[in-house]
Amino acid sequence: MLELSNEGTLYFALLGPPQVYIGGRLLIFPSRKALALLIYLAVQPGKHARKTLSELFWAESDAAHARAALRTTVLELRDVLTKEASLSASIGPNRIPYLHVDRETLSLDVTSEVDLDLHILQAAWTLAQDTARTYTTLTEEARHAHLAQMQEAARLSRGEFLADFSLHNAPGFDDWARFQREYWHMRLQLVFDRLSHWYEEIGEIDQAIATIIRWLSFSLLNEDASQRLMRLHFATGNRVAALQAYEALRAILSSEIHAEPTPETMALAERIRTTPPPHQQTPSGAGISSQLLALRKPPLIGRTREYGILLQCYHAARLGQPQVVLLEGEAGIGKTRLATEFVDWAIAQKADVLHGQAFESSKRLSYQPLINALRPRIEQENAPEDLLHDVWLAEIARLLPELRERYPDLASPVTDASVARNHLFEAVARLLDVLATRPPLLLFLDDLHWSDSATLDLLHYLARGFAEHTTPVMLLFTLRTETLQTTPRLSEWRANLGRMVPLTRLQLGPLSAQDTLHLLQAMISGDQRSDSYVPGTRPPSVSLERVSQRIFTETGGQPFFLIEMLKLLLAHSTVAQQLGADGTRNEDVATTMIKELSVPRLFPPSVRELISLQLDRLSPTAFAFLVAGAVLEQEASFEWICQVADLSEQAGLVALDEVLRNRLMLAPLRQNNQSGNRTYTFTHDMIRKIVYVEASEARSSIFHRRALSILQQASVSVAKLAYHALAAGLSEAAFHFSVVAGDEARAIFALDDATEHYEQAWQLLTQQPLSEKLSASEVHHLYVSLKQAYELTRTWEQGRALYGDMLKQVLRVVAQNNDTIGLTRIQWYQTMIELYTAKLANATAHGERAAAFARSIGQTDLIIQSLDALASIKMELGAWEEYELLITEAHTLYITIQDRAMAADSLCMLAHAHLRRGQLNVGIVQARNALTINKQIKNVWGQINALYDLGAGLCDSGAYTEALAIALQAAASARTLSMNSARAHTLLLRALIQLGSIYRAMQTVYAAREIDLEALKLNEENAAHTSYTMIIATVLCADYVLAGEWTAAQRYAQRAATIADNQMLSYIDLPHWSVTEALLHAGKVVQTRQHLLRLNAHNGDSLRDRIQYLRAYAKLSRWEGHHEQAHSSLEEARVLAEGIGLADDQWQVQMVLADLYQSQGEQTLADQTYARAATVVQELARKIVDETVRDSFLTAPQVRHVLEQGK
């Protein structure tokens, strides 16, 4: 409601706990009676005698004391209103803004700008009183205006009038508030009732449900609202939620008024409990989890617009406007599913529903779908003769012969052929007219494309008659679009129907990628609500998004394929084991599904069976044509298909006609009458994949070999050639093409693709006897390329286990092929192998020897590899000065060989080293230079790495505003990249951890925690990133320590202290002090000492790490009573922080040091230290541009403590 308060406006928010604003600023009152008095004056307009007010608010006091208390309260109001109003406008002397005060009366100043949320509710209530009008009968302009006004009233309603507010010593005021509460309660009831009705009418079922749930939050005993909530949940297929709503009502009635629901409500609950939605089978067997039961009927997703139109048509039909609706689309697109969801809703609304279905054999059975619809309905009637006169009942008996057994005295129907048909049609029309007297009537006929001509003619007759008589009926038909092309009479029938009556045609298409994600979320959670995902809820996990994107790509959003694929994945045994009754987390299921999707050619049995039946009907030539098309994929031109399938042109044409006639492939579109080598595509990619699987292995191998031969002469990507060579079993060719494909991908910084190509080449090298056919330089090139790919994507740990084996492979090739690469080079390989396999303490000597060998033969690439390997060792040892020298030399060599990507990457590593050593300005400059180069060469991966180091340096220097902007940019880029690349998750993890650290430095602890929890979830989803577990546990420990939530802090401290990862222990700027503090708070002193010993062993010459260690060690020293040691550690940390320019560490170390002085009774030193810390804090705040963020920083508990003590 802040946006309602213009500058200078006094705004009262009274629907809920009372709040008063001036110009959007919340007022704080010194007493509840001051607030109550102002509210009373606002709600009760006019002048109020002081005597009346004093008696109302101070009934327990005598007149003199009551008048004095009133004067004091008015003075309190004057102070509050004058102070806040002066910020918005100039206030004259001797005047209380917004109030009119004289010797005898008090009132609200009617000339002031005053507004109440009650005014908006009153206006909405006035609209809601017009019960004769529905939303659909309003004009478009009025709809928007009315709905907006009702929505605004509902939004402002946080609860009952003055919820949870009373004056215990002023019974008169409480009585007045009680009356007002009831008065406004009745208005709230009507507004929420009307708004939820309108949402239902326009098909916004989720909004209707949400509105009713909010309604019930302050009207718990409203049984009508509970009934409607039950009906809406059941109508959308969510029977569980419907019954939960009933049980909640029952519990509230029992506890509040010791009553049971009404018989009507209990009957509704029983009907919901015992009536399964159509087509929902009862599960057989025990032990099936609730999530798997939900798979029996997946929720309706992605059809909100169409469903809403159906609801509008239904409400129009109920008002006497007959409706005819056609649901059109290809087979499996979801026509029947949408229709049955709507029919379920109509049944819940007590509509009279007739449901029939045509079958392929129905073309030879007259009126079969209508007979199926009418028979069960007539059987329900106790006395069908009461519906129609015997003359017309006799005609109905033509369709339902069993009526003559029930009524043997029925007259014979008309036998005159010229009128018999009309009599039959009229009889059916009259029967439906009678059934529609209890409006509305819904006639649903499924698969109308299989109907006979007589049924179509009868439907024409019915539609025309209903339109003439304004019968409250809705006709709903489903129609398969592909049959319109082969059945001209059906197209003509549809056209004629549209000319006779208003016809609504809903063309259904594939689901979107977002719909696929929502469907996956709903099916994993077991939520069967239609379109159940609501914006603003917890976002899906990255893994879940990857799964949904993969499934969408596989199925193209075709609902039948999509749902069957989801069912297969969720029902798979490895997934089912994780779907426990206690509700397993979605990310666990998603992680398993990713593994399942990695299985090649995973097809739902139902889909494969359906497509295989179509393939079985083809001639051998047509099937060979399809297999060739499946092998060629995007290159499937007619000429190349014929060459791969070894078909003559004439045989190819015959096969092409056959596959096009069966709608297995699509003819290419001609664009601008251009001729050329146009390609044919499959109707759906799932068909292509199943065709490929159905082909024999021998046929596929031969076809791939032919395809490779053809495509080598054309301009196709090397990656495609590698694919065909691999599928053809040509390992050597596949190796060469894979390496070249990796080089091409790396050149354009498609690093994920490059890594996959290189890894495929390496697998071929290890699995196939290729060594005799390859040269040592080729294997060495693969080693260097894959190593650089891992470095650029920051996935070093994935490659370390491979490097030694790859170099051994080089030496094996040298030995087998008698390559003359020189003794020194062989020694270099041997030394590097020893480096990768040696323990950390011994690896340095091997690295230095390898660098010496490389320099001796002047081999630049070997020197670079030696330097990089040696630098990684120095990093783990914490020898940052030596690391910097090694990377500097490597950077120079990269510039020499003009490898800009690796030159920029080495700049990032140099920036990182300078930051560790406390050289902030140098590190920031180098990070900016790296960012500039990566932007020039369009390397997104490198840009994220540079942004990471730049953000770290800016945060260290206290430039929080720019650091936050940089970190947000890095996180956004990493998120985008990670959607398409699992390898980018490492970059996203790093970006999130840094973003959290910046929020923490700005004292926005809860924002930091949200980001760090996201990092934790991402880390858990990707087992490859277990090395980050300690980092995330440490930062989360700091988040919870700063929030004072010790149980959670201790849990994460325990995790952080028990993980020994040398490289991760030296991660930049980790708040190790928080782990120490949390462990000590839990009394785990021994574990704290062990953790600090491990930290100290890996600090090396990093000044940043030294400060973190000293802060942590000071906490342990103080805990153990060693105050001098604590003082010494903090003083050293302070000197280091000031020397480097680490503003964040400066004030925090000084704060802890001042606390230590204060605890020892040295108040003068404490005051001086607090003052220095306050100066740093104020300077940091001055640099924060955003006023809101600055205020948040200054009011954070630790900052406020420093400022108060430093005055």
Secondary structure, 3 states (H helix, E strand, C coil): CHHHCCCCCEEEECECCCEEEECCEECCCCCHHHHHHHHHHHHCCCCEEHHHHHHHHCCCCCHHHHHHHHHHHHHHHHHHHHHHHCCCCCCCCCCCCCEEECCCEEEECCCCCEEEHHHHHHHHHHHHCCCCCCHHHCCHHHHHHHHHHHHHHHHHCCCCECCCCCCCCCHHHHHHHHHHHHHHHHHHHHHHHHHHHHHHHCCCHHHHHHHHHHHHHCCCCCHHHHHHHHHHHHHCCCHHHHHHHHHHHHHHHHHHHCCCCCHHHHHHHHHHHHCCCCCCCCCCCCCCCHHHHHCCCCCCCCCHHHHHHHHHHHHHHHCCCCEEEEEEECCCCCHHHHHHHHHHHHHHCCCEEEEEECCHHHHHCCCHHHHHHHHHHHHHCCCHHHCCCHHHHHHHHHHCCHHHHHCCCCCCCCCCHHHHHHHHHHHHHHHHHHHCCCCCEEEEEECHHHCCHHHHHHHHHHHHHHHHHCCCEEEEEEEEHHHHHHCHHHHHHHHHHHHHCCEEEEECCCCCHHHHHHHHHHHHHCCCCCCCCCCCCCCCCHHHHHHHHHHHHHHCCCHHHHHHHHHHHHHCHHHHCCCCCCCCCHHHHHHHHHHHHCCCCCCCHHHHHHHHHHHHCCCHHHHHHHHHHHHHHHHCEHHHHHHHHCCCHHHHHHHHHHHHHCCCEECCCCCCCCCCCCECEECCHHHHHHHHHHCCHHHHHHHHHHHHHHHCCCCCCHHHHHHHHHHCCCHHHHHHHHHHHHHHHHHCCCHHHHHHHHHHHHHHHHHCCCHHHCCHHHHHHHHHHHHHHHHHCCCHHHHHHHHHHHHHHHHHHHHHHCCCCCHHHHHHHHHHHHHHHCCHHHHHHHHHHHHHHHHHCCCHHHHHHHHHHHHHHHHHHCCHHHHHHHHHHHHHHHHHCCCHHHHHHHHHHHHHHHHHCCCHHHHHHHHHHHHHHHHHCCCHHHHHHHHHHHHHHHHHHCCHHHHHHHHHHHHHHHHHHHHHCHHHHHHHHHHHHHHHHHHHHCCCHHHHHHHHHHHHHHHHHCHHHHHHHHHHHHHHHHHHHHHCCHHHHHHHHHHHHHCCCHHHHCCCCCCHHHHHHHHHHCCCHHHHHHHHHHHHHCCCCCHHHHHHHHHHHHHHHHHCCCHHHHHHHHHHHHHHHHHHCCHHHHHHHHHHHHHHHHHCCCHHHHHHHHHHHHHHHHHHHHHCCCHHHHHHHHCCHHHHHHHHHCC
